[in-house]
């Protein structure tokens, strides 16, 4: 449970960082613009991202083993970007315009959105790696 909570917080902070850095990724807090609403939004989206990474990602990565071999693992960037698009889609179902990626709408996916999602997934992976490393160095995980 402790690992899931830390992962949710790191995912939330990473999503905030990605939405602050990339112009194609947008985050709007649930219900308003106050700080506590932003924090709850980040925790909710971080939890959604954590559940997707825990449940759906292993299945997709297992099925994509031949693609991992053919692309020397580079397909992982596309898979992580697609999973981030799934998080954006689920968050739009929960509350419209909360977490969205340019070019991604309810009607479908465009190449622009996948590019932003892949770049966001790379930044989020780097941030999560650094955060988890710090927590392990401090012996909190």
C-alpha positions as CSV (number, residue, x, y, z in Angstrom):
1,X,0.0,0.0,0.0
2,X,2.8,2.4,0.9
3,X,4.4,1.8,-2.6
4,X,1.1,2.5,-4.3
5,X,0.7,5.8,-2.4
6,X,4.3,6.9,-3.2
7,X,3.8,5.9,-6.8
8,X,0.5,7.9,-7.0
9,X,2.2,11.0,-5.6
10,X,5.2,10.6,-7.9
11,X,2.9,10.1,-10.9
12,X,0.8,13.1,-9.9
13,X,3.9,15.3,-9.6
14,X,5.2,14.0,-12.9
15,X,2.0,14.8,-14.6
16,X,2.1,18.3,-13.2
17,X,5.7,18.7,-14.4
18,X,4.7,17.4,-17.9
19,X,1.7,19.7,-18.1
20,X,3.9,22.7,-17.0
21,X,6.7,21.9,-19.5
22,X,4.9,20.7,-22.7
23,X,2.5,23.0,-24.5
24,X,0.6,20.1,-25.9
25,X,-0.4,18.6,-22.5
26,X,-3.0,20.4,-20.4
27,X,-4.3,19.9,-16.9
28,X,-7.4,21.6,-15.5
29,X,-8.3,20.9,-11.9
30,X,-11.6,19.3,-11.0
31,X,-14.2,21.9,-10.0
32,X,-12.0,25.1,-9.9
33,X,-8.6,26.6,-9.7
34,X,-7.7,26.5,-6.0
35,X,-4.6,24.7,-4.8
36,X,-6.4,21.9,-3.0
37,X,-8.5,21.1,-6.1
38,X,-5.3,20.9,-8.2
39,X,-3.7,18.5,-5.6
40,X,-6.8,16.3,-5.6
41,X,-6.8,16.3,-9.4
42,X,-3.2,15.3,-9.6
43,X,-3.7,12.5,-7.0
44,X,-6.7,11.2,-8.9
45,X,-4.9,11.2,-12.3
46,X,-1.8,9.7,-10.7
47,X,-4.0,6.9,-9.2
48,X,-5.6,6.3,-12.6
49,X,-2.1,6.1,-14.2
50,X,-0.9,3.8,-11.4
51,X,-3.8,1.4,-11.9
52,X,-3.3,1.4,-15.6
53,X,0.4,0.7,-15.3
54,X,-0.3,-2.1,-12.8
55,X,-3.1,-3.8,-14.6
56,X,-3.1,-3.1,-18.4
57,X,0.6,-2.3,-19.1
58,X,2.0,-5.8,-18.2
59,X,-0.5,-7.5,-20.5
60,X,0.3,-5.1,-23.4
61,X,4.0,-5.5,-22.9
62,X,3.7,-9.3,-22.8
63,X,1.8,-9.3,-26.0
64,X,4.2,-6.9,-27.6
65,X,7.4,-9.0,-26.9
66,X,8.0,-9.6,-30.6
67,X,7.8,-5.8,-31.3
68,X,10.3,-5.2,-28.4
69,X,12.7,-7.6,-30.1
70,X,12.2,-6.1,-33.6
71,X,12.6,-2.5,-32.4
72,X,15.3,-3.2,-29.7
73,X,12.9,-1.9,-27.1
74,X,12.0,1.4,-28.7
75,X,8.4,0.3,-29.0
76,X,8.2,1.0,-25.2
77,X,8.0,4.7,-25.9
78,X,5.0,4.3,-28.1
79,X,3.3,1.9,-25.7
80,X,3.9,4.3,-22.7
81,X,2.6,7.2,-24.8
82,X,-0.5,5.1,-25.7
83,X,-1.1,4.3,-22.0
84,X,-0.8,8.0,-21.2
85,X,-3.5,8.7,-23.9
86,X,-5.6,6.1,-22.2
87,X,-5.2,8.0,-18.9
88,X,-6.3,11.2,-20.7
89,X,-9.3,9.4,-22.2
90,X,-10.4,8.0,-18.8
91,X,-10.0,11.3,-17.1
92,X,-12.1,13.0,-19.7
93,X,-14.8,10.5,-19.0
94,X,-14.7,11.2,-15.3
95,X,-14.5,15.0,-15.8
96,X,-14.3,16.6,-19.2
97,X,-11.3,18.8,-20.0
98,X,-9.4,17.7,-16.9
99,X,-6.3,16.2,-18.4
100,X,-6.0,16.3,-22.2
101,X,-3.4,16.1,-24.9
102,X,-3.6,18.3,-28.0
103,X,-5.1,16.5,-30.9
104,X,-6.8,13.8,-28.8
105,X,-10.5,14.1,-28.7
106,X,-13.4,11.8,-27.9
107,X,-13.8,11.1,-31.6
108,X,-10.3,9.7,-32.2
109,X,-6.6,9.9,-32.1
110,X,-4.3,12.0,-34.3
111,X,-0.6,11.8,-34.9
112,X,0.0,15.1,-33.1
113,X,-1.5,13.7,-29.9
114,X,0.6,10.5,-30.0
115,X,3.7,12.6,-30.4
116,X,2.9,14.8,-27.4
117,X,2.0,11.6,-25.4
118,X,5.2,9.9,-26.3
119,X,7.2,13.0,-25.2
120,X,5.2,13.3,-22.0
121,X,5.7,9.6,-21.3
122,X,9.5,10.0,-21.7
123,X,9.6,13.0,-19.3
124,X,7.3,11.2,-16.9
125,X,9.5,8.0,-16.9
126,X,12.6,10.1,-16.2
127,X,10.9,11.9,-13.4
128,X,9.6,8.7,-11.9
129,X,13.0,7.0,-12.1
130,X,14.6,9.9,-10.3
131,X,11.9,10.0,-7.7
132,X,11.9,6.3,-7.0
133,X,15.7,6.4,-6.8
134,X,15.5,9.1,-4.2
135,X,12.9,7.3,-2.1
136,X,15.0,4.1,-2.2
137,X,18.2,6.0,-1.3
138,X,16.4,7.5,1.7
139,X,15.1,4.0,2.5
140,X,11.4,5.1,2.4
141,X,10.5,2.4,-0.1
